[in-house]
Amino acid sequence: MDNQKTKAYWQKFVQTGQIEDYLRYKSGMGDKPNPRRRISDSSKNKEFY
């Protein structure tokens, strides 16, 4: 039920075209916040590596 709710929610976003704006904004931001988070995640899960 909850999964269907979120699906309908994203469907609404796709219909209004806000997802494209969001993706454009994310790509404009670039990968600045990403590498640090990836490093912290890998150090958090380092027993798996």
N, C-alpha and C positions, 0 to 999 in steps of 0.2 A: 504494500500500500504506500509506504513512504517512498520507495523507489519510483513508483508511478508518479507520485507527486513531484519529485524532483525532475523526472523526465518531462512532465507537462510544463514545469517551471522553465527548463532550458528550451523547450519547444517555443514557449512564449518569447524568450530572448531571441531565438533564431528568427522568429517571424518579425519581430520589431527591428531586427538588424543591429541590436546593441552588442551582440557578441562580436561582430566584426569590428566595431569601434573599440571594444575591450581588447581584442587581439592586436589591433593596430597600436593601441596604447602600450600594451605589454611589449610588443616588438620595438616600439620607440624607446621604451625604458632600457631595453637591451638586457644583458645578463649580469647587470651589476649586483643585485642581491643574491644571485644564484651560487657563485663559486664558494662563498663563505658558508652558506647553508649546506652545500654538498660536503664540504670538508667537515663541518660539525656533525653531519649525519653519519659520515663514514667513520669518524672517530667514536661516535656513539655506538655504532654497530661493528666495531673493529674485530670482534670475535668471529664474525662471519667471513672475514677476508683472509 
